[in-house]
């Protein structure tokens, strides 16, 4: 989002609610611009973010989507571009948006590293500057807990073609251990984040005719506990959700066993899905 121009005296001032949204956008933009400055495009794990054993959310999304060659895909809140570049490598025509100009520059450099093209557009998720029914697929990863959920879903639905698909993944709000982690890892999170609640699935169902979801990371959250208590890794110095991708080969033996336990336990006791770390959703317009 571009810096805001000063209002003239003839312009009606924004409501306090509108002003609040603008302040949130500004904070998110500054935070992610600063993060982008420290990203080396050569160390952005594109394939691993969708194929590593420790990426169950995106592996599920790929399973849902199948072949994306020739599809028009919009990646909303693209971050460093793992999703946008991955889909471009699979033959899709990809447009990536983010509120951070810095992150979009990273995306372009990552795309260059992988020899693909990704179109970029700076904007907020609540106001997508695209025509109605422009895309076959909207993908968003780790974004919806940063934005106005209802308004963002309305915009995503608007730009999808009839029968188009929204796929997303985000953190859930209910696990007490993860909430302790969130209170500790204040330097790598923004103050306006609001992890999704299971009750908010009804918001997705209000706007899409078909909604299904899967939840991930229950016993597998031991990896996070191990990072903190055994390996003494400061969560304000290293983002755990990036570390599990970067070090997936080292973590695979333990993760694989715990993931198998997750599948059995959550199938038998679905109530505990709410206490998983992440949720992935598949929504059909």
Secondary structure, 3 states (H helix, E strand, C coil): CCCCCCCCCCCCCCCHHHHHHHHHHHHHHHHHHHHHHCCCHHHCCCCHHHHCCCCHHHHHHHHHHCCCCCCEEEEECCCCCHHHHHHHHCCCEEEEEECCHHHHHHHHHHHHHCCCCCEEEECCCCCCCCCCCCEEEEEEECCHHHCCHHHHHHHHHHHEEEEEEEEEEEEECCCHHHHHHHHHCHHHCCCCCCCECHHHHHHHHHHCCEEEEEEECCHHHHHHHHHHHHCCCCCCCCCHHHHHHHCHHHHHHHHHHHHHHHHHHHHHCHHHHHHCCEEEEEEEC
